[in-house]
Amino acid sequence: MPAFLALSAPALAQSPTARVTGGRVAGVVVPSGIWEFRGIPFAAPPVGPFRWREPQPVAPWTGVKDASRFGPRCMQARVFSDMEFRSPGVSEDCLTLNVWAPAPRKTRLPVLLYFFGGGYVAGDASEFRYDGEHMARRGIVVVTANYRLGVFGFFAHPALTAESPHHASGNYGLLDQVAALRWVRDNIAAFGGDPTRITIAGESAGSISVNALMVSPLSRGLIAGAIGESGGLINPTMPPVSLDSAEQAGLRLARDLGDSSIAGLRAIPAATLLERAGRQQLHVTRDGWLLTELPESTLAAGRQARVPLLVGWNAKESGWQGILGDSAPTPDRYAAAVTRLYGPDAADVLRAFPGGDSEQVKASGTLLASARFTALSTWKWARLAGRTGGHPVYVYFYARSRGDNGAVHSAEIEYALGNLGTNHVYRWTADDSTVSETMQEYFAAFIKTGRPEVRGLPAWPPNNTALMPVMTLDVHPSAATPAFAGPFALLDSLYSRTPR
């Protein structure tokens, strides 16, 4: 039984404590009065024989565990320059989570469980932009959780499938998220949260994860609502591959690593494995356990979690360079690029995304590149859930520029969670604060009630109606039927017929 240095009596008296799976933890009270607990283990360290296994139960500890510091982030290279961590470093022993909670009260509060983004290769629950204090100040218990990444989180192999009691491999990072969700269900009452009112949320890979957890039989019965920011587990963003395809990729990687046995691969030091695996992209797997079918099939049949859903994406998820590369944005070069991408369907695509002059090429190219990256999959997720879920679906289009770059991918995170002050790269204006307040109000209302209804803000109609309204989030939010509905419907038909 692991032992942690017990806190002194004076320190314990001044620290908020909670009893969770494994033992007691002691957090801190931040100046706003919010209780904060950092680095709580929700599963056993996934090391040694537990590497590439589903998360195992936490081993109990004695004494009171100090939960005033973040745990290490999961193994990763420095990939994205905008990630600012508070964790002490990287480690394979990384399955911890963090809780922000208002001081105890008589009634239990709704819960937000947020998963970070980073393409399943980077990111961490300690990042400043995911800090939960501001949402907690709105009467919500907030949790952020780590999950395994890259080769540690998504490596499939025939031998791993054979040893699994579920005849599955890969998806270990998503299984970590399921374990975190179960931990929240089992323990959040100790922090004043209501285990029957858990909303899961995430951005980019975190949003794709929310889509996965919404359709997975392992998790869909545990959630009361879902928020997805920029991405779904649906073609064309990052559709899950078959188990056989994932296993073949794993065999190729094992050969590159120079060891065909799982025992040998598990013996490779974590830092060495990370370096030798490089940035090889491993995919979410349709493994027959966590994912039994394509997410769009689950959604089309109404087998997903039938809960309220709020999803959206940003105006510039990808720029026109995502279509043209280094080429100048001329009509001829744009038409040639679209032809390379869509072949015999290029004429239809060019009618839906026209490029008659340079400015139109930039606008259409940005819309098309954004659709190919995250927007189309998010839109399709919303449309399917709206038809079969039996609950409202709310869709947003985030348009507030961050700096001079436009509303780029991930730009909305600090706004939505109230963390503009943690990002010192930009000179935030009063308009930025207005947009942030608006997003927090809408998101908090949705987490509490399943409806983003806020007195004093424009009404946000659900997307289940024939008009397919979308809320544009900017200084002056407004809801309308989007002009991109037709072009997106065309792309959806093309991708449904032939994955690209």
C-alpha positions as CSV (number, residue, x, y, z in Angstrom):
1,M,0.0,0.0,0.0
2,P,1.7,3.2,-1.1
3,A,2.4,5.7,1.7
4,F,2.4,9.5,1.3
5,L,4.0,11.9,3.7
6,A,1.1,12.9,6.0
7,L,0.4,16.7,6.1
8,S,1.0,18.4,9.4
9,A,-2.0,19.0,11.6
10,P,-2.0,22.8,11.0
11,A,-1.6,22.3,7.2
12,L,-4.4,19.8,7.2
13,A,-6.7,22.1,9.1
14,Q,-6.3,24.8,6.5
15,S,-6.6,22.5,3.5
16,P,-9.9,21.2,2.0
17,T,-9.9,17.4,2.1
18,A,-12.0,14.7,0.4
19,R,-12.1,10.9,0.5
20,V,-11.8,9.4,-2.9
21,T,-11.0,6.0,-4.4
22,G,-7.7,5.1,-2.9
23,G,-7.7,7.4,0.2
24,R,-7.9,11.0,1.4
25,V,-6.6,13.9,-0.6
26,A,-5.9,17.5,0.5
27,G,-6.1,20.4,-1.9
28,V,-5.9,24.2,-1.6
29,V,-8.2,27.1,-1.5
30,V,-7.5,29.7,-4.1
31,P,-8.1,33.4,-3.4
32,S,-11.6,33.3,-5.0
33,G,-12.6,30.7,-2.5
34,I,-12.7,27.8,-4.9
35,W,-11.4,24.5,-3.7
36,E,-8.7,23.1,-6.0
37,F,-7.3,19.5,-6.0
38,R,-4.5,18.7,-8.3
39,G,-2.8,15.5,-9.4
40,I,-5.3,13.0,-8.0
41,P,-4.6,9.5,-9.4
42,F,-7.6,7.9,-11.0
43,A,-5.9,4.7,-12.2
44,A,-2.8,2.7,-11.5
45,P,0.4,3.9,-13.2
46,P,0.3,2.4,-16.8
47,V,3.9,1.2,-16.6
48,G,5.7,-2.2,-16.9
49,P,3.2,-4.9,-17.5
50,F,0.4,-2.3,-17.5
51,R,1.7,-0.6,-20.6
52,W,-0.8,-1.1,-23.4
53,R,-3.5,-2.5,-21.1
54,E,-6.8,-1.0,-20.1
55,P,-6.4,1.3,-17.0
56,Q,-6.1,-0.6,-13.8
57,P,-7.6,0.3,-10.4
58,V,-5.8,2.8,-8.2
59,A,-3.8,1.2,-5.4
60,P,-4.9,2.6,-1.9
61,W,-2.5,4.9,0.0
62,T,-2.1,5.6,3.7
63,G,-2.2,9.1,5.2
64,V,-3.5,12.1,3.3
65,K,-2.2,12.6,-0.2
66,D,-1.0,16.2,-1.0
67,A,-3.1,17.3,-3.9
68,S,-1.7,20.8,-4.2
69,R,0.5,20.1,-7.3
70,F,-0.3,18.9,-10.8
71,G,0.9,15.4,-11.8
72,P,3.2,14.8,-14.7
73,R,1.9,15.1,-18.3
74,C,1.8,11.9,-20.3
75,M,4.7,11.0,-22.5
76,Q,5.0,13.5,-25.5
77,A,7.4,15.6,-27.4
78,R,7.2,19.3,-27.7
79,V,4.8,19.6,-30.7
80,F,2.6,22.7,-30.3
81,S,4.1,26.0,-29.2
82,D,0.8,27.3,-27.8
83,M,0.7,24.7,-25.0
84,E,1.8,26.1,-21.6
85,F,2.0,23.5,-18.9
86,R,2.0,23.6,-15.1
87,S,2.9,20.0,-14.8
88,P,6.4,19.1,-13.5
89,G,7.5,17.2,-16.6
90,V,6.6,14.1,-18.7
91,S,6.2,10.6,-17.3
92,E,4.5,7.3,-18.2
93,D,3.0,7.5,-14.8
94,C,0.5,10.2,-15.7
95,L,-3.0,9.1,-15.1
96,T,-4.2,11.9,-12.8
97,L,-7.0,14.5,-12.8
98,N,-7.7,17.9,-11.3
99,V,-10.8,19.2,-9.6
100,W,-12.1,22.7,-9.0
101,A,-15.2,23.0,-6.8
102,P,-17.1,25.8,-5.0
103,A,-17.1,25.5,-1.2
104,P,-19.5,22.9,0.1
105,R,-23.2,23.7,-0.1
106,K,-26.4,21.7,0.6
107,T,-27.3,21.0,-3.0
108,R,-25.1,19.0,-5.4
109,L,-23.8,20.9,-8.4
110,P,-23.5,20.0,-12.1
111,V,-20.2,18.6,-13.3
112,L,-18.0,19.4,-16.3
113,L,-15.3,16.9,-17.3
114,Y,-13.1,18.5,-19.9
115,F,-10.6,16.6,-22.1
116,F,-7.6,18.6,-23.7
117,G,-6.8,18.6,-27.4
118,G,-3.5,18.0,-29.1
119,G,-4.0,15.5,-31.9
120,Y,-3.6,12.6,-29.5
121,V,0.1,13.3,-29.5
122,A,0.4,16.2,-27.0
123,G,-1.5,18.2,-24.4
124,D,-2.1,18.1,-20.7
125,A,-4.8,18.6,-18.1
126,S,-2.6,21.2,-16.4
127,E,-2.6,23.7,-19.2
128,F,-3.5,27.2,-18.2
129,R,-6.2,27.5,-20.8
130,Y,-8.1,24.6,-19.3
131,D,-8.1,26.0,-15.7
132,G,-11.4,25.3,-14.1
133,E,-11.6,28.1,-11.6
134,H,-13.8,30.5,-13.6
135,M,-16.4,27.8,-14.4
136,A,-16.4,26.7,-10.8
137,R,-17.2,30.2,-9.7
138,R,-20.4,29.8,-11.8
139,G,-21.6,26.9,-9.6
140,I,-20.0,24.0,-11.5
141,V,-17.6,21.3,-10.3
142,V,-14.9,21.1,-13.0
143,V,-12.6,18.2,-13.7
144,T,-9.7,18.0,-16.2
145,A,-8.1,14.6,-16.8
146,N,-4.9,13.2,-18.5
147,Y,-4.9,10.3,-20.9
148,R,-2.2,8.4,-22.7
149,L,-0.9,9.8,-26.0
150,G,0.8,8.6,-29.2
151,V,2.4,5.2,-29.1
152,F,1.5,4.8,-25.4
153,G,-2.1,5.5,-26.0
154,F,-3.0,4.2,-29.4
155,F,-0.7,1.3,-30.2
156,A,-2.6,-1.8,-31.5
157,H,-0.9,-5.2,-32.1
158,P,-2.2,-8.7,-32.8
159,A,-0.4,-10.0,-29.6
160,L,-2.1,-7.3,-27.5
161,T,-5.5,-8.2,-29.0
162,A,-4.8,-11.9,-28.2
163,E,-3.9,-11.2,-24.6
164,S,-6.9,-8.9,-24.0
165,P,-10.0,-10.5,-22.4
166,H,-12.0,-8.2,-24.7
167,H,-10.1,-9.2,-27.8
168,A,-9.2,-5.6,-28.5
169,S,-6.1,-3.4,-28.6
170,G,-5.4,0.3,-29.2
171,N,-7.6,3.0,-27.8
172,Y,-5.8,3.0,-24.4
173,G,-6.0,6.8,-24.3
174,L,-9.8,6.7,-24.7
175,L,-10.1,3.9,-22.1
176,D,-8.2,6.3,-19.8
177,Q,-11.0,8.8,-20.4
178,V,-13.6,6.2,-19.7
179,A,-11.8,5.4,-16.4
180,A,-11.7,9.1,-15.6
181,L,-15.5,9.4,-16.3
182,R,-16.2,6.4,-14.0
183,W,-14.0,8.0,-11.3
184,V,-16.0,11.2,-11.5
185,R,-19.2,9.2,-11.2
186,D,-17.9,7.4,-8.2
187,N,-16.2,10.3,-6.4
188,I,-17.5,13.7,-7.5
189,A,-20.1,13.8,-4.6
190,A,-17.1,14.2,-2.3
191,F,-16.5,17.6,-3.9
192,G,-20.1,18.6,-4.0
193,G,-20.8,17.4,-7.5
194,D,-23.9,15.5,-8.8
195,P,-22.8,12.2,-10.4
196,T,-26.0,12.1,-12.4
197,R,-25.3,15.5,-14.1
198,I,-21.9,15.0,-15.8
199,T,-21.3,17.0,-19.0
200,I,-18.3,15.9,-20.9
201,A,-16.5,18.4,-23.1
202,G,-13.3,18.9,-25.1
203,E,-11.6,20.7,-27.9
204,S,-10.0,19.2,-31.1
205,A,-8.8,15.7,-30.1
206,G,-10.8,16.3,-26.9
207,S,-13.9,17.0,-29.0
208,I,-13.3,13.8,-31.0
209,S,-13.0,12.0,-27.7
210,V,-16.4,13.4,-26.6
211,N,-17.9,12.0,-29.8
212,A,-16.3,8.6,-29.0
213,L,-17.5,8.5,-25.4
214,M,-21.0,9.6,-26.6
215,V,-21.3,6.5,-28.8
216,S,-19.2,4.0,-26.9
217,P,-21.2,1.3,-24.9
218,L,-18.6,1.7,-22.2
219,S,-19.5,5.3,-21.4
220,R,-22.7,6.5,-23.0
221,G,-24.8,5.7,-20.0
222,L,-22.6,7.8,-17.7
223,I,-23.2,11.3,-19.2
224,A,-25.9,13.9,-19.0
225,G,-24.7,16.2,-21.7
226,A,-21.8,16.7,-24.2
227,I,-19.9,19.7,-25.6
228,G,-17.7,19.3,-28.7
229,E,-15.4,22.1,-29.9
230,S,-13.9,21.5,-33.3
231,G,-13.9,17.9,-34.3
232,G,-15.8,14.6,-34.5
233,L,-14.8,11.0,-34.9
234,I,-16.4,11.0,-38.3
235,N,-15.0,11.2,-41.8
236,P,-13.1,13.3,-42.9
237,T,-11.5,14.5,-39.7
238,M,-10.3,11.3,-37.9
239,P,-12.6,8.3,-38.6
240,P,-11.7,5.2,-36.6
241,V,-9.7,2.6,-38.5
242,S,-10.5,-1.1,-38.4
243,L,-8.8,-3.3,-35.8
244,D,-7.0,-5.2,-38.6
245,S,-5.7,-2.0,-40.1
246,A,-4.5,-0.7,-36.7
247,E,-2.8,-4.1,-35.9
248,Q,-1.0,-3.9,-39.2
249,A,0.2,-0.4,-38.4
250,G,1.3,-1.7,-35.0
251,L,3.3,-4.6,-36.6
252,R,5.1,-2.1,-38.9
253,L,5.9,0.1,-35.9
254,A,7.2,-2.9,-33.9
255,R,9.5,-3.8,-36.7
256,D,10.8,-0.2,-36.8
257,L,11.3,-0.4,-33.0
258,G,13.4,-3.6,-33.5
259,D,11.4,-6.0,-31.3
260,S,8.5,-8.2,-32.3
261,S,7.6,-9.4,-28.8
262,I,5.2,-7.4,-26.6
263,A,7.4,-8.2,-23.6
264,G,10.4,-6.7,-25.3
265,L,8.4,-3.6,-26.4
266,R,7.2,-3.2,-22.8
267,A,10.7,-3.3,-21.6
268,I,11.8,-0.3,-23.7
269,P,12.3,2.7,-21.5
270,A,9.5,5.3,-22.0
271,A,11.8,8.1,-23.2
272,T,13.5,5.7,-25.7
273,L,10.1,4.4,-27.0
274,L,8.9,8.0,-27.4
275,E,12.0,9.0,-29.4
276,R,12.1,5.9,-31.5
277,A,8.4,5.9,-32.4
278,G,8.7,9.5,-33.5
279,R,5.6,11.3,-34.6
280,Q,4.0,8.3,-36.4
281,Q,0.3,8.9,-36.4
282,L,-1.7,6.1,-34.7
283,H,-5.5,6.2,-35.0
284,V,-8.5,5.6,-32.9
285,T,-9.5,2.0,-33.6
286,R,-12.9,0.3,-34.2
287,D,-11.9,-2.4,-31.8
288,G,-15.2,-4.1,-31.1
289,W,-15.1,-3.2,-27.4
290,L,-14.9,0.6,-26.9
291,L,-16.1,1.2,-30.4
292,T,-18.3,-1.5,-31.9
293,E,-19.2,0.3,-35.1
294,L,-18.5,3.5,-36.9
295,P,-19.7,6.5,-34.8
296,E,-22.0,7.7,-37.6
297,S,-23.7,4.3,-37.7
298,T,-24.4,4.5,-34.0
299,L,-25.7,8.1,-34.3
300,A,-27.8,7.3,-37.3
301,A,-29.4,4.4,-35.4
302,G,-29.9,6.5,-32.2
303,R,-27.8,4.1,-30.1
304,Q,-25.6,7.0,-28.7
305,A,-26.1,8.7,-25.4
306,R,-29.4,10.4,-25.9
307,V,-28.5,13.7,-24.2
308,P,-28.3,17.4,-25.0
309,L,-25.4,18.3,-27.3
310,L,-23.6,21.6,-28.0
311,V,-21.0,21.6,-30.7
312,G,-19.3,24.0,-33.0
313,W,-16.1,25.1,-34.7
314,N,-14.1,28.2,-35.6
315,A,-14.2,30.4,-38.7
316,K,-10.6,29.6,-39.6
317,E,-10.0,26.1,-38.5
318,S,-7.6,26.0,-41.4
319,G,-6.6,28.7,-43.9
320,W,-6.9,28.6,-47.7
321,Q,-3.3,27.3,-47.7
322,G,-4.8,24.0,-46.6
323,I,-6.1,23.7,-50.1
324,L,-3.4,25.6,-52.1
325,G,-0.3,25.0,-50.1
326,D,2.4,27.5,-51.1
327,S,0.6,28.5,-54.4
328,A,-0.8,31.9,-54.9
329,P,-4.6,32.2,-54.4
330,T,-5.5,32.6,-58.0
331,P,-8.6,31.1,-59.6
332,D,-6.6,28.8,-61.9
333,R,-4.4,27.4,-59.2
334,Y,-7.4,27.0,-56.9
335,A,-9.4,25.1,-59.6
336,A,-6.3,22.9,-60.2
337,A,-6.0,22.2,-56.4
338,V,-9.6,21.3,-56.1
339,T,-9.4,19.0,-59.1
340,R,-6.5,17.2,-57.6
341,L,-8.4,16.7,-54.4
342,Y,-11.8,15.8,-55.9
343,G,-11.2,14.5,-59.4
344,P,-14.5,14.0,-61.2
345,D,-16.4,15.7,-58.5
346,A,-14.3,18.9,-58.7
347,A,-16.9,20.8,-60.8
348,D,-19.5,20.3,-58.1
349,V,-17.1,21.3,-55.4
350,L,-16.1,24.5,-57.3
351,R,-19.8,25.5,-57.7
352,A,-20.3,25.1,-54.0
353,F,-17.0,26.7,-53.0
354,P,-16.4,29.1,-55.9
355,G,-13.2,30.9,-56.7
356,G,-13.8,33.6,-59.2
357,D,-11.1,36.0,-58.0
358,S,-8.4,36.0,-55.4
359,E,-10.5,37.2,-52.5
360,Q,-13.2,34.6,-53.3
361,V,-10.5,31.9,-53.5
362,K,-9.3,32.9,-50.0
363,A,-12.8,32.8,-48.6
364,S,-13.9,29.6,-50.3
365,G,-10.5,28.0,-49.7
366,T,-10.7,28.7,-46.0
367,L,-14.2,27.3,-45.7
368,L,-13.3,24.2,-47.7
369,A,-10.0,23.6,-45.7
370,S,-11.9,24.2,-42.4
371,A,-14.5,21.7,-43.5
372,R,-11.9,19.1,-44.4
373,F,-10.1,19.6,-41.1
374,T,-12.8,19.7,-38.4
375,A,-15.9,21.5,-39.4
376,L,-17.6,18.9,-41.6
377,S,-17.2,16.1,-39.1
378,T,-18.6,18.3,-36.3
379,W,-21.5,19.4,-38.4
380,K,-22.4,15.8,-39.4
381,W,-22.2,14.8,-35.7
382,A,-24.7,17.5,-34.9
383,R,-27.0,16.7,-37.7
384,L,-27.1,13.0,-36.9
385,A,-27.6,13.5,-33.2
386,G,-30.3,16.1,-33.9
387,R,-32.3,13.5,-35.9
388,T,-32.0,10.6,-33.6
389,G,-31.0,11.7,-30.1
390,G,-34.4,12.9,-28.8
391,H,-32.7,16.0,-27.2
392,P,-31.8,19.5,-28.4
393,V,-28.6,20.0,-30.4
394,Y,-27.0,23.5,-30.4
395,V,-24.4,24.5,-33.0
396,Y,-22.1,27.5,-32.9
397,F,-19.8,29.2,-35.3
398,Y,-17.0,30.9,-33.4
399,A,-15.9,34.1,-35.3
400,R,-13.9,36.2,-32.8
401,S,-10.3,36.7,-34.0
402,R,-7.5,36.1,-31.6
403,G,-4.9,38.7,-32.5
404,D,-4.4,39.2,-36.2
405,N,-4.7,35.6,-37.2
406,G,-8.4,35.2,-37.3
407,A,-10.6,32.7,-35.5
408,V,-8.1,29.9,-35.8
409,H,-8.2,26.4,-34.5
410,S,-8.2,26.3,-30.6
411,A,-8.6,30.1,-30.4
412,E,-11.9,29.8,-28.5
413,I,-10.7,27.8,-25.5
414,E,-9.6,30.7,-23.3
415,Y,-12.8,32.5,-24.1
416,A,-15.1,29.6,-23.3
417,L,-13.5,28.7,-20.0
418,G,-12.8,32.3,-18.8
419,N,-9.0,32.1,-19.1
420,L,-8.0,35.1,-21.2
421,G,-5.8,36.2,-18.3
422,T,-3.6,33.1,-18.5
423,N,-2.5,33.9,-22.1
424,H,-0.1,36.8,-22.1
425,V,0.7,36.6,-25.9
426,Y,-2.2,38.8,-26.8
427,R,-3.4,42.3,-25.8
428,W,-6.9,41.4,-24.9
429,T,-9.5,44.2,-25.4
430,A,-12.9,44.9,-23.8
431,D,-14.5,43.2,-26.8
432,D,-12.5,40.0,-26.0
433,S,-13.8,40.1,-22.5
434,T,-17.3,40.5,-23.8
435,V,-17.0,37.5,-26.0
436,S,-15.5,35.5,-23.2
437,E,-18.3,36.4,-20.8
438,T,-20.9,35.5,-23.5
439,M,-19.4,32.1,-24.1
440,Q,-19.1,31.3,-20.4
441,E,-22.7,32.3,-19.9
442,Y,-23.9,30.1,-22.7
443,F,-21.7,27.1,-21.8
444,A,-22.5,27.3,-18.1
445,A,-26.3,27.5,-18.8
446,F,-26.0,24.4,-21.0
447,I,-24.0,22.5,-18.4
448,K,-26.6,23.3,-15.7
449,T,-29.8,22.8,-17.7
450,G,-29.0,21.2,-21.1
451,R,-30.1,24.5,-22.8
452,P,-27.9,27.6,-23.4
453,E,-30.6,30.0,-22.4
454,V,-29.3,33.2,-20.8
455,R,-31.3,36.2,-19.9
456,G,-30.0,39.2,-21.8
457,L,-28.3,37.2,-24.5
458,P,-29.8,36.3,-27.9
459,A,-31.9,33.1,-28.0
460,W,-30.0,30.1,-29.2
461,P,-32.4,27.9,-31.1
462,P,-31.7,24.2,-31.3
463,N,-30.4,22.7,-34.6
464,N,-33.1,20.0,-34.7
465,T,-35.5,22.3,-36.6
466,A,-35.8,22.3,-40.4
467,L,-34.0,25.7,-40.5
468,M,-30.8,24.3,-39.1
469,P,-29.9,27.5,-37.1
470,V,-26.3,28.2,-36.0
471,M,-25.2,30.7,-33.3
472,T,-22.4,32.9,-34.5
473,L,-20.3,33.7,-31.4
474,D,-18.6,37.1,-31.6
475,V,-19.0,40.5,-29.9
476,H,-22.7,40.6,-31.1
477,P,-23.9,37.0,-31.1
478,S,-26.7,36.1,-33.5
479,A,-28.4,32.9,-34.7
480,A,-29.3,32.3,-38.4
481,T,-29.4,29.6,-41.0
482,P,-25.8,29.3,-42.2
483,A,-24.8,29.9,-45.9
484,F,-22.5,26.9,-45.7
485,A,-25.3,24.4,-45.1
486,G,-25.6,23.6,-48.8
487,P,-21.8,23.3,-49.5
488,F,-21.4,21.1,-46.4
489,A,-24.3,18.8,-47.6
490,L,-22.4,18.3,-50.9
491,L,-19.2,17.5,-49.1
492,D,-21.0,15.1,-46.8
493,S,-22.4,13.2,-49.7
494,L,-19.0,13.0,-51.4
495,Y,-17.2,11.7,-48.2
496,S,-20.0,9.3,-47.4
497,R,-19.6,7.8,-50.9
498,T,-15.8,7.7,-51.1
499,P,-13.5,8.5,-48.1
500,R,-10.8,11.0,-49.0
